[in-house]
Amino acid sequence: SPGLPEGECLLGSLEIPEVCPDGTHLQARGCVPVSPGRYSQDEKEVPCRPGYAAADAGSSACAPCVAGTAANASGALSCALCQPGSYVATWGETDCRQCEPGRAARDVGATTCEFCPVGFYSSAQGALECTPCAHSMVTLEMAA
């Protein structure tokens, strides 16, 4: 029979529901939960779109990635924490953004990059920390 594992036979009748509940889809053996990274509504199994994830089987919706995390592929089981030097400020994002020059993010899962204080600088994107100015030099404002 189609939909049954190889070598397995179906004996007797099978009651197939008219409609499967959300989080499941119809297969030869009846309503079964959708796989992790996917959701089901109206009996359609669909992968989570980028920026969203579903960790458990049987999801009826995918959850947006929270600030500080991102998922750049469809069908994600979880959202990845932003690495130091990057951040995400909003929910449902597909990629973490690198800190701009003059800012830094030391922590994993940052939701913002901090301005470099007076006397410190970062000249490259994706800085983990701000660098102190040389001995006789100073910045005149934050975010240098």
DSSP file with accessible surface (Angstrom, degrees, kcal/mol):
  #  RESIDUE AA STRUCTURE BP1 BP2  ACC     N-H-->O    O-->H-N    N-H-->O    O-->H-N    TCO  KAPPA ALPHA  PHI   PSI    X-CA   Y-CA   Z-CA
    1    1 A S    >         0   0  109      0, 0.0     3,-1.5     0, 0.0     7,-0.1   0.000 360.0 360.0 360.0 141.5    0.0    0.0    0.0
    2    2 A P  T 3   +     0   0  122      0, 0.0     0, 0.0     0, 0.0     0, 0.0  -0.377 360.0  24.9 -65.5 140.0    1.3    3.5   -0.7
    3    3 A G  T 3  S+     0   0   55      1,-0.3    26,-0.2    25,-0.1    25,-0.1   0.314  95.1 111.4  91.3 -10.7    2.4    5.4    2.4
    4    4 A L  S <  S-     0   0   24     -3,-1.5    -1,-0.3    24,-0.1     3,-0.1  -0.756  77.6-100.9 -93.7 145.9    3.2    2.2    4.5
    5    5 A P    >   -     0   0   55      0, 0.0     3,-1.9     0, 0.0    -1,-0.1  -0.267  54.4 -82.1 -60.0 150.7    6.8    1.4    5.4
    6    6 A E  T 3  S+     0   0  203      1,-0.3     3,-0.1    -3,-0.0     0, 0.0  -0.258 117.4  18.9 -56.2 133.5    8.3   -1.3    3.2
    7    7 A G  T 3  S+     0   0   83      1,-0.2     2,-0.5    -3,-0.1    -1,-0.3   0.488  97.8 116.6  85.1   3.1    7.4   -4.8    4.3
    8    8 A E    <   -     0   0   84     -3,-1.9     2,-0.3    -7,-0.1    -1,-0.2  -0.890  45.9-162.6-109.7 133.4    4.3   -3.6    6.3
    9    9 A C        -     0   0  108     -2,-0.5     2,-0.6    -3,-0.1    -3,-0.0  -0.812  16.7-128.9-111.3 155.3    0.8   -4.7    5.4
   10   10 A L        -     0   0   81     -2,-0.3     2,-0.5    -6,-0.0     4,-0.1  -0.900  22.6-164.3-104.1 121.0   -2.5   -3.2    6.4
   11   11 A L        -     0   0  159     -2,-0.6     2,-0.0     2,-0.1    -2,-0.0  -0.902  54.4  -7.4-105.4 133.3   -5.0   -5.7    7.8
   12   12 A G  S    S-     0   0   70     -2,-0.5     2,-0.2     2,-0.0    -2,-0.0  -0.260 102.6 -36.6  82.4-168.5   -8.6   -4.7    8.1
   13   13 A S        -     0   0  117     -2,-0.0     2,-0.5     2,-0.0    -2,-0.1  -0.522  48.4-144.3 -92.9 159.2  -10.1   -1.4    7.6
   14   14 A L        -     0   0   64     -2,-0.2     2,-0.8    -4,-0.1    16,-0.1  -0.989  10.0-139.2-125.0 124.2   -8.6    2.0    8.4
   15   15 A E        -     0   0  181     -2,-0.5    -2,-0.0    14,-0.1     0, 0.0  -0.790  21.6-167.3 -84.6 115.8  -10.8    4.9    9.6
   16   16 A I        -     0   0   90     -2,-0.8    14,-0.0    14,-0.1    12,-0.0  -0.911  18.7-126.6-105.6 125.2   -9.5    8.0    7.9
   17   17 A P        -     0   0   53      0, 0.0     3,-0.1     0, 0.0    13,-0.0  -0.275  10.2-129.5 -68.0 155.5  -10.7   11.3    9.3
   18   18 A E  S    S+     0   0  189      1,-0.3     2,-0.4     0, 0.0    -2,-0.0   0.875  94.4  18.1 -70.4 -37.8  -12.3   13.8    7.0
   19   19 A V  S    S-     0   0  102      6,-0.0    -1,-0.3    12,-0.0    12,-0.1  -0.999  74.0-139.3-138.0 132.9  -10.1   16.6    8.3
   20   20 A a        -     0   0    3     -2,-0.4    23,-0.3    -3,-0.1    22,-0.1  -0.677  31.0-110.8 -86.6 145.3   -6.8   16.4   10.3
   21   21 A P    >   -     0   0   86      0, 0.0     3,-1.6     0, 0.0    -1,-0.1  -0.299  47.4 -78.2 -70.6 159.3   -6.3   18.9   13.1
   22   22 A D  T 3  S+     0   0   83      1,-0.2    19,-0.2    20,-0.1    38,-0.2  -0.246 120.3  38.2 -55.5 143.5   -3.7   21.7   12.8
   23   23 A G  T 3  S+     0   0    0     17,-1.5    11,-2.1     1,-0.3     2,-0.3   0.371 109.7  75.3  92.3  -6.0   -0.2   20.4   13.4
   24   24 A T  E <   -A   33   0A  24     -3,-1.6    -1,-0.3     9,-0.3     2,-0.3  -0.884  59.4-159.2-130.3 164.8   -0.9   17.1   11.6
   25   25 A H  E     -A   32   0A  24      7,-2.4     7,-2.5    -2,-0.3     2,-0.4  -0.965  30.9 -95.8-141.4 160.2   -1.3   16.0    8.0
   26   26 A L  E     +A   31   0A  73     17,-0.3     2,-0.2    -2,-0.3     5,-0.2  -0.601  45.2 161.5 -84.1 129.2   -3.0   13.0    6.4
   27   27 A Q  E >   -A   30   0A  94      3,-2.4     3,-2.3    -2,-0.4   -24,-0.1  -0.771  59.0 -80.4-128.7-177.9   -1.0    9.9    5.5
   28   28 A A  T 3  S+     0   0   32      1,-0.3     3,-0.1    -2,-0.2   -24,-0.1   0.792 130.1  48.9 -57.6 -29.0   -2.0    6.3    4.7
   29   29 A R  T 3  S-     0   0  127      1,-0.3    -1,-0.3   -26,-0.2     2,-0.3   0.266 121.4 -99.6 -95.5  10.4   -2.2    5.6    8.5
   30   30 A G  E <  S-A   27   0A   6     -3,-2.3    -3,-2.4   -16,-0.1     2,-0.4  -0.729  76.1  -4.9 110.2-157.8   -4.3    8.6    9.3
   31   31 A a  E     +A   26   0A  43     -2,-0.3    -5,-0.2    -5,-0.2    -7,-0.0  -0.598  65.8 179.9 -79.3 127.4   -3.4   12.0   10.8
   32   32 A V  E     -A   25   0A  36     -7,-2.5    -7,-2.4    -2,-0.4    26,-0.1  -0.955  33.1 -98.4-127.0 149.1    0.3   12.2   11.8
   33   33 A P  E     -A   24   0A  80      0, 0.0    -9,-0.3     0, 0.0     2,-0.1  -0.327  40.8-112.7 -63.9 145.3    2.2   15.1   13.4
   34   34 A V        -     0   0    0    -11,-2.1    24,-2.3    25,-0.1    25,-0.2  -0.380  40.2 -96.4 -71.2 158.7    4.3   17.2   11.0
   35   35 A S    >   -     0   0   65     22,-0.2     3,-1.4     1,-0.1    24,-0.2  -0.343  46.9 -85.0 -73.2 156.4    8.1   17.1   11.4
   36   36 A P  T 3  S+     0   0   56      0, 0.0    19,-0.2     0, 0.0    21,-0.1  -0.281 118.4  37.4 -56.1 146.6   10.1   19.6   13.4
   37   37 A G  T 3  S+     0   0    0     17,-2.2    11,-2.5     1,-0.3     2,-0.3   0.454 110.9  78.7  85.5   2.2   10.9   22.7   11.3
   38   38 A R  E <   -B   47   0B  80     -3,-1.4    21,-0.4     9,-0.3    -1,-0.3  -0.899  59.8-159.1-135.2 163.7    7.5   22.5    9.7
   39   39 A Y  E     -B   46   0B  66      7,-2.7     7,-2.8    -2,-0.3     2,-0.4  -0.915   7.0-145.7-139.0 166.7    3.9   23.4   10.5
   40   40 A S  E     +B   45   0B   0     19,-1.5   -17,-1.5    -2,-0.3     2,-0.3  -0.997  20.1 163.0-139.6 132.3    0.5   22.4    9.3
   41   41 A Q  E >  S+B   44   0B  88      3,-1.3     3,-1.6    -2,-0.4    -2,-0.1  -0.979  77.2   6.7-143.0 140.4   -2.7   24.2    8.8
   42   42 A D  T 3  S-     0   0  126     -2,-0.3     3,-0.1     1,-0.3    -1,-0.1   0.883 130.3 -63.6  53.7  38.7   -5.7   23.0    6.8
   43   43 A E  T 3  S+     0   0   63    -19,-0.3     2,-0.6   -23,-0.3   -17,-0.3   0.590 106.1 126.2  65.8  14.4   -3.8   19.7    6.2
   44   44 A K  E <   -B   41   0B 144     -3,-1.6    -3,-1.3   -19,-0.1     2,-0.5  -0.909  51.8-147.0-104.9 124.9   -0.9   21.3    4.3
   45   45 A E  E     +B   40   0B  55     -2,-0.6    -5,-0.2    -5,-0.2   -20,-0.0  -0.806  26.3 173.6 -92.1 124.2    2.6   20.6    5.6
   46   46 A V  E     -B   39   0B  51     -7,-2.8    -7,-2.7    -2,-0.5     2,-0.1  -0.988  31.5-116.8-134.1 137.7    4.8   23.6    5.0
   47   47 A P  E     -B   38   0B  47      0, 0.0    -9,-0.3     0, 0.0     2,-0.1  -0.441  42.6 -98.2 -70.0 149.1    8.4   24.4    6.1
   48   48 A b        -     0   0    0    -11,-2.5    27,-2.8    28,-0.1    28,-0.3  -0.415  43.4-118.6 -60.7 141.4    8.9   27.3    8.5
   49   49 A R    >   -     0   0  158     25,-0.2     3,-1.7     1,-0.1    24,-0.1  -0.414  43.6 -74.9 -79.7 159.2   10.0   30.4    6.5
   50   50 A P  T 3  S+     0   0   53      0, 0.0    22,-0.2     0, 0.0    44,-0.2  -0.252 123.3  35.6 -53.0 140.3   13.4   32.0    7.2
   51   51 A G  T 3  S+     0   0    0     20,-1.9    14,-2.8     1,-0.3     2,-0.3   0.354 109.9  79.5  93.1  -3.2   13.3   34.0   10.4
   52   52 A Y  E <   -C   64   0C  55     -3,-1.7    24,-0.5    12,-0.3     2,-0.3  -0.921  56.3-172.6-134.2 158.6   11.0   31.4   12.0
   53   53 A A  E     -C   63   0C  11     10,-2.4    10,-2.9    -2,-0.3     2,-0.3  -0.984  17.4-158.7-150.7 157.8   11.4   28.0   13.6
   54   54 A A        -     0   0    6     22,-1.9   -17,-2.2    -2,-0.3   -16,-0.2  -0.911   7.6-177.2-139.7 108.3    9.5   25.0   15.1
   55   55 A A        +     0   0   65     -2,-0.3     2,-0.3   -19,-0.2    -1,-0.1   0.792  64.3  59.9 -77.0 -29.1   11.5   22.8   17.5
   56   56 A D  S >  S-     0   0  118    -21,-0.1     3,-0.6   -20,-0.1   -19,-0.3  -0.712  83.6-111.5-107.6 153.1    8.7   20.2   18.1
   57   57 A A  T 3  S+     0   0   60     -2,-0.3   -22,-0.2     1,-0.2    -1,-0.1  -0.413  98.8  38.8 -69.6 151.5    6.8   17.8   15.8
   58   58 A G  T 3  S+     0   0   30    -24,-2.3    -1,-0.2     1,-0.2     2,-0.2   0.713  76.3 163.5  82.9  21.7    3.1   18.6   15.4
   59   59 A S    <   -     0   0   23     -3,-0.6   -19,-1.5   -21,-0.4   -36,-0.3  -0.508  29.7-166.3 -76.4 139.4    3.4   22.4   15.3
   60   60 A S  S    S+     0   0   54    -21,-0.2     2,-0.3     1,-0.2    -1,-0.1   0.472  79.3  15.5 -98.6  -4.7    0.5   24.4   13.9
   61   61 A A  S    S-     0   0   60    -23,-0.2     2,-0.3   -39,-0.1    -1,-0.2  -0.974  75.5-119.6-159.0 156.0    2.6   27.5   13.6
   62   62 A b        -     0   0   22     -2,-0.3    -8,-0.2    -3,-0.1   -23,-0.0  -0.794  29.5-126.6 -98.1 146.0    6.3   28.5   13.5
   63   63 A A  E     -C   53   0C  60    -10,-2.9   -10,-2.4    -2,-0.3     2,-0.1  -0.735  24.1-114.6 -92.9 139.9    7.6   30.9   16.1
   64   64 A P  E     -C   52   0C  45      0, 0.0   -12,-0.3     0, 0.0     2,-0.2  -0.398  35.3-102.7 -68.9 147.0    9.5   34.0   15.1
   65   65 A c        -     0   0    1    -14,-2.8    27,-2.9    28,-0.1    28,-0.4  -0.525  42.4-126.0 -65.2 133.3   13.2   34.2   16.0
   66   66 A V    >   -     0   0   66     25,-0.2     3,-1.8    -2,-0.2    24,-0.1  -0.328  40.3 -70.1 -78.3 165.5   13.5   36.6   19.0
   67   67 A A  T 3  S+     0   0   26      1,-0.3    22,-0.2    22,-0.2    -1,-0.2  -0.246 124.7  34.1 -53.7 139.1   15.8   39.6   19.1
   68   68 A G  T 3  S+     0   0    1     20,-1.1    14,-2.7     1,-0.3     2,-0.3   0.404 111.6  76.3  91.6  -2.9   19.4   38.5   19.3
   69   69 A T  E <   -D   81   0D  14     -3,-1.8    24,-0.4    12,-0.3     2,-0.3  -0.924  54.1-177.5-135.4 163.2   18.7   35.4   17.2
   70   70 A A  E     -D   80   0D   8     10,-2.1    10,-2.9    -2,-0.3     2,-0.4  -0.986  17.6-155.5-155.8 157.6   18.1   34.6   13.5
   71   71 A A        -     0   0    9     22,-1.4   -20,-1.9    -2,-0.3   -19,-0.2  -0.936   8.7-176.1-137.6 113.9   17.3   31.7   11.1
   72   72 A N        +     0   0  113     -2,-0.4     2,-0.3   -22,-0.2    22,-0.1   0.493  62.9  60.4 -94.4  -1.0   18.5   32.2    7.5
   73   73 A A  S >  S-     0   0   53    -24,-0.1     3,-0.6   -21,-0.1   -22,-0.3  -0.879  84.1-108.4-123.2 156.9   17.0   29.0    6.0
   74   74 A S  T 3  S+     0   0   74     -2,-0.3   -25,-0.2     1,-0.2   -36,-0.1  -0.457  99.7  36.6 -77.0 154.4   13.5   27.6    5.7
   75   75 A G  T 3  S+     0   0   26    -27,-2.8    -1,-0.2     1,-0.2   -26,-0.1   0.725  79.5 173.2  78.7  23.4   12.6   24.6    7.8
   76   76 A A    <   -     0   0   18     -3,-0.6   -22,-1.9   -24,-0.5    -1,-0.2  -0.385  28.7-161.6 -69.5 139.3   14.6   25.7   10.9
   77   77 A L  S    S-     0   0   97      1,-0.2     2,-0.3   -24,-0.2   -40,-0.2   0.714  77.9  -0.6 -85.6 -27.9   14.3   23.7   14.1
   78   78 A S  S    S-     0   0   87    -26,-0.1     2,-0.4   -24,-0.1    -1,-0.2  -0.965  75.1-105.6-154.0 167.2   15.7   26.6   16.1
   79   79 A c        -     0   0   35     -2,-0.3     2,-0.3    -3,-0.1    -8,-0.2  -0.799  35.1-125.8 -99.7 141.6   17.1   30.1   15.8
   80   80 A A  E     -D   70   0D  62    -10,-2.9   -10,-2.1    -2,-0.4     2,-0.1  -0.694  22.0-116.2 -90.3 138.1   20.8   30.7   16.1
   81   81 A L  E     -D   69   0D  97     -2,-0.3   -12,-0.3   -12,-0.2     2,-0.1  -0.453  35.4-106.3 -66.5 141.1   22.2   33.2   18.6
   82   82 A d        -     0   0    1    -14,-2.7    27,-3.3    -2,-0.1    28,-0.3  -0.461  37.6-123.2 -65.9 140.2   24.1   36.2   17.0
   83   83 A Q    >   -     0   0  121     25,-0.2     3,-1.7     1,-0.2    24,-0.1  -0.450  40.8 -74.5 -82.1 158.3   27.8   35.9   17.5
   84   84 A P  T 3  S+     0   0   43      0, 0.0    22,-0.2     0, 0.0    -1,-0.2  -0.228 123.0  36.3 -51.3 140.5   29.9   38.6   19.2
   85   85 A G  T 3  S+     0   0    3     20,-2.1    14,-2.6     1,-0.3     2,-0.3   0.395 111.6  74.5  90.8  -0.4   30.4   41.6   16.9
   86   86 A S  E <   -E   98   0E  16     -3,-1.7    24,-0.4    21,-0.3    -1,-0.3  -0.918  55.4-179.8-139.2 167.0   26.8   41.2   15.5
   87   87 A Y  E     -E   97   0E  35     10,-2.3    10,-3.1    -2,-0.3     2,-0.3  -0.974  20.7-150.8-157.5 164.3   23.3   41.8   16.6
   88   88 A V        -     0   0    0     22,-1.6   -20,-1.1    -2,-0.3   -19,-0.1  -0.937   8.2-174.2-142.1 125.2   19.6   41.6   15.8
   89   89 A A        +     0   0   59     -2,-0.3     2,-0.2   -22,-0.2   -22,-0.2   0.688  64.8  49.1 -93.1 -20.9   17.2   44.1   17.3
   90   90 A T  S    S-     0   0   71    -24,-0.1     3,-0.5   -21,-0.1   -22,-0.2  -0.717  82.9-101.1-121.1 169.3   13.8   42.8   16.1
   91   91 A W  S    S+     0   0  160     -2,-0.2   -25,-0.2     1,-0.2   -39,-0.1  -0.501  94.7  31.5 -85.9 154.1   12.0   39.5   15.9
   92   92 A G  S    S+     0   0   19    -27,-2.9    -1,-0.2   -41,-0.2     2,-0.2   0.710  79.2 155.5  77.8  24.9   11.6   37.3   12.8
   93   93 A E        -     0   0   44     -3,-0.5   -22,-1.4   -28,-0.4    -1,-0.2  -0.507  38.2-155.1 -88.7 152.5   15.0   38.2   11.3
   94   94 A T  S    S+     0   0   52    -24,-0.2     2,-0.3     1,-0.2   -43,-0.2   0.689  75.7  25.9 -96.5 -23.3   17.0   36.0    8.9
   95   95 A D  S    S-     0   0   87    -26,-0.1    -1,-0.2   -24,-0.1     2,-0.2  -0.999  72.6-120.9-143.1 146.5   20.5   37.2    9.5
   96   96 A d        -     0   0   44     -2,-0.3     2,-0.4    -3,-0.1    -8,-0.2  -0.573  33.6-130.9 -78.7 148.4   22.5   38.9   12.3
   97   97 A R  E     -E   87   0E 110    -10,-3.1   -10,-2.3    -2,-0.2     2,-0.2  -0.835  16.4-117.3-103.9 141.6   24.0   42.3   11.3
   98   98 A Q  E     -E   86   0E 108     -2,-0.4   -12,-0.3   -12,-0.2     2,-0.1  -0.476  36.9-101.9 -73.2 144.8   27.6   43.2   12.0
   99   99 A e        -     0   0    0    -14,-2.6    27,-2.7    -2,-0.2    28,-0.3  -0.403  39.6-118.9 -62.8 140.7   28.2   46.1   14.3
  100  100 A E    >   -     0   0   70     25,-0.2     3,-1.7     1,-0.1    27,-0.1  -0.416  41.8 -79.2 -76.1 157.4   29.0   49.3   12.4
  101  101 A P  T 3  S+     0   0   69      0, 0.0    22,-0.2     0, 0.0    -1,-0.1  -0.289 122.8  37.4 -54.2 140.5   32.4   51.1   13.0
  102  102 A G  T 3  S+     0   0    0     20,-1.3    14,-2.6     1,-0.3     2,-0.3   0.409 110.3  76.9  92.1  -0.9   32.3   53.0   16.2
  103  103 A R  E <   -F  115   0F  66     -3,-1.7    24,-0.4    12,-0.3     2,-0.3  -0.936  56.6-170.8-136.3 161.4   30.2   50.3   17.9
  104  104 A A  E     -F  114   0F   9     10,-2.1    10,-2.7    -2,-0.3     2,-0.4  -0.989  14.2-157.7-151.9 154.3   30.9   46.9   19.4
  105  105 A A        +     0   0    6     22,-1.9   -20,-2.1    -2,-0.3   -19,-0.2  -0.938  10.4 176.5-136.8 112.1   29.0   43.9   20.8
  106  106 A R        +     0   0  164     -2,-0.4     2,-0.2   -22,-0.2    -1,-0.1   0.785  57.3  76.2 -84.1 -30.9   30.9   41.6   23.2
  107  107 A D  S >  S-     0   0  113    -24,-0.1     3,-0.8     1,-0.1   -21,-0.3  -0.486  80.5-113.9 -91.8 154.5   28.1   39.1   24.1
  108  108 A V  T 3  S+     0   0   74      1,-0.2   -25,-0.2    -2,-0.2    -1,-0.1  -0.575 103.4  25.8 -74.4 139.7   26.5   36.2   22.2
  109  109 A G  T 3  S+     0   0   19    -27,-3.3    -1,-0.2    -2,-0.2   -26,-0.1   0.779  85.1 178.5  78.1  27.4   22.8   37.0   21.4
  110  110 A A    <   -     0   0   14     -3,-0.8   -22,-1.6   -24,-0.4   -42,-0.2  -0.311  24.9-165.9 -66.7 143.9   23.2   40.8   21.3
  111  111 A T  S    S+     0   0   71    -24,-0.2     2,-0.3     1,-0.2    -1,-0.1   0.444  75.5  13.3-105.6  -5.1   20.2   42.9   20.5
  112  112 A T  S    S-     0   0   65    -26,-0.2     2,-0.4   -44,-0.0    -1,-0.2  -0.974  71.8-119.7-159.1 161.0   22.2   46.1   20.0
  113  113 A e        -     0   0    2     -2,-0.3     2,-0.2    -3,-0.1    -8,-0.2  -0.923  33.7-127.3-106.3 135.1   25.8   47.2   19.5
  114  114 A E  E     -F  104   0F 129    -10,-2.7   -10,-2.1    -2,-0.4     2,-0.1  -0.573  22.2-111.6 -82.9 142.7   27.1   49.7   22.1
  115  115 A F  E     -F  103   0F  95     -2,-0.2   -12,-0.3   -12,-0.2    15,-0.1  -0.446  34.9-109.9 -65.6 142.3   28.7   53.0   21.1
  116  116 A f        -     0   0    0    -14,-2.6    27,-2.5    28,-0.1    28,-0.4  -0.606  39.4-123.3 -70.3 133.3   32.4   53.2   21.8
  117  117 A P    >   -     0   0   64      0, 0.0     3,-2.0     0, 0.0    27,-0.2  -0.262  39.7 -72.4 -74.2 167.3   32.9   55.7   24.7
  118  118 A V  T 3  S+     0   0   79      1,-0.3    24,-0.1    22,-0.1    22,-0.1  -0.317 125.4  32.4 -56.3 134.7   35.1   58.8   24.5
  119  119 A G  T 3  S+     0   0   18      1,-0.3    14,-2.6    22,-0.2     2,-0.3   0.409 110.8  79.4  94.3  -2.9   38.8   57.6   24.5
  120  120 A F  E <   -G  132   0G  79     -3,-2.0    24,-0.4    12,-0.3    -1,-0.3  -0.924  54.9-179.2-132.6 159.5   38.0   54.4   22.6
  121  121 A Y  E     -G  131   0G  93     10,-2.3    10,-3.5    -2,-0.3     2,-0.3  -0.974  20.4-159.0-151.5 162.7   37.3   53.5   19.0
  122  122 A S        -     0   0    6     22,-1.4   -20,-1.3    -2,-0.3   -19,-0.1  -0.934   8.1-178.7-143.3 123.9   36.5   50.7   16.6
  123  123 A S        +     0   0  100     -2,-0.3     2,-0.3   -22,-0.2    -1,-0.1   0.575  61.3  64.6-100.5  -9.2   37.4   51.2   12.9
  124  124 A A  S >  S-     0   0   60    -24,-0.1     3,-0.6     1,-0.0   -22,-0.2  -0.776  84.4-105.1-115.3 157.4   36.1   47.9   11.5
  125  125 A Q  T 3  S+     0   0  119     -2,-0.3   -25,-0.2     1,-0.2    -2,-0.1  -0.458 101.1  32.3 -71.2 150.9   32.7   46.4   11.1
  126  126 A G  T 3  S+     0   0   20    -27,-2.7    -1,-0.2     1,-0.2   -26,-0.1   0.756  78.8 176.0  76.7  27.4   31.9   43.5   13.5
  127  127 A A    <   -     0   0   17     -3,-0.6   -22,-1.9   -24,-0.4   -42,-0.2  -0.391  25.0-161.6 -69.6 138.1   34.0   44.7   16.4
  128  128 A L  S    S-     0   0   92      1,-0.3     2,-0.3   -24,-0.2   -43,-0.2   0.762  76.6  -0.5 -84.3 -31.6   33.8   42.7   19.6
  129  129 A E  S    S-     0   0  111    -26,-0.1    -1,-0.3   -25,-0.1     2,-0.3  -0.979  78.2-100.8-153.3 161.9   35.1   45.5   21.7
  130  130 A f        -     0   0   24     -2,-0.3    -8,-0.2    -3,-0.1   -26,-0.0  -0.655  35.0-129.7 -88.1 145.2   36.3   49.1   21.4
  131  131 A T  E     -G  121   0G  64    -10,-3.5   -10,-2.3    -2,-0.3     2,-0.1  -0.785  21.7-115.0 -97.4 134.6   40.1   49.7   21.4
  132  132 A P  E     -G  120   0G  80      0, 0.0   -12,-0.3     0, 0.0     3,-0.1  -0.394  37.5-106.8 -65.3 143.9   41.6   52.4   23.7
  133  133 A C        -     0   0   28    -14,-2.6     5,-0.0     1,-0.1     6,-0.0  -0.332  45.6 -86.1 -65.3 154.3   43.2   55.3   21.9
  134  134 A A    >   -     0   0   66      1,-0.1     3,-2.4     2,-0.1    -1,-0.1  -0.164  55.4 -86.9 -58.2 161.8   47.0   55.5   21.8
  135  135 A H  T 3  S+     0   0  198      1,-0.3    -1,-0.1    -3,-0.1    -2,-0.1   0.806 124.7  27.6 -45.6 -51.1   48.7   57.2   24.8
  136  136 A S  T 3  S+     0   0  112      2,-0.0    -1,-0.3     0, 0.0     2,-0.3   0.312 109.2  86.6-100.9  14.8   48.6   60.8   23.7
  137  137 A M    <   +     0   0  126     -3,-2.4     2,-0.3   -18,-0.1    -4,-0.1  -0.773  49.5 178.1-114.4 156.8   45.4   60.5   21.4
  138  138 A V        -     0   0   95     -2,-0.3     2,-0.3    -6,-0.1   -20,-0.1  -0.990  28.1-120.5-152.1 149.0   41.8   60.8   22.3
  139  139 A T        -     0   0   18     -2,-0.3     3,-0.1   -22,-0.1     4,-0.0  -0.674  17.0-145.8 -86.1 152.3   38.4   60.7   20.5
  140  140 A L  S    S+     0   0  159     -2,-0.3     2,-0.3     1,-0.1    -1,-0.1   0.620  75.0  16.3 -95.0 -14.8   36.3   63.8   20.8
  141  141 A E  S    S-     0   0  142    -24,-0.1     3,-0.4   -25,-0.0   -22,-0.2  -0.966  87.6 -83.3-150.8 166.8   32.9   62.1   20.8
  142  142 A M  S    S+     0   0  104     -2,-0.3    -2,-0.1     1,-0.2   -24,-0.0  -0.275 104.4  35.9 -66.1 160.9   31.2   58.7   21.3
  143  143 A A              0   0   36    -27,-2.5    -1,-0.2   -41,-0.2   -40,-0.1   0.819 360.0 360.0  67.1  33.9   31.0   56.2   18.4
  144  144 A A              0   0   44     -3,-0.4   -22,-1.4   -24,-0.4   -42,-0.2  -0.523 360.0 360.0 -84.7 360.0   34.4   57.0   16.9
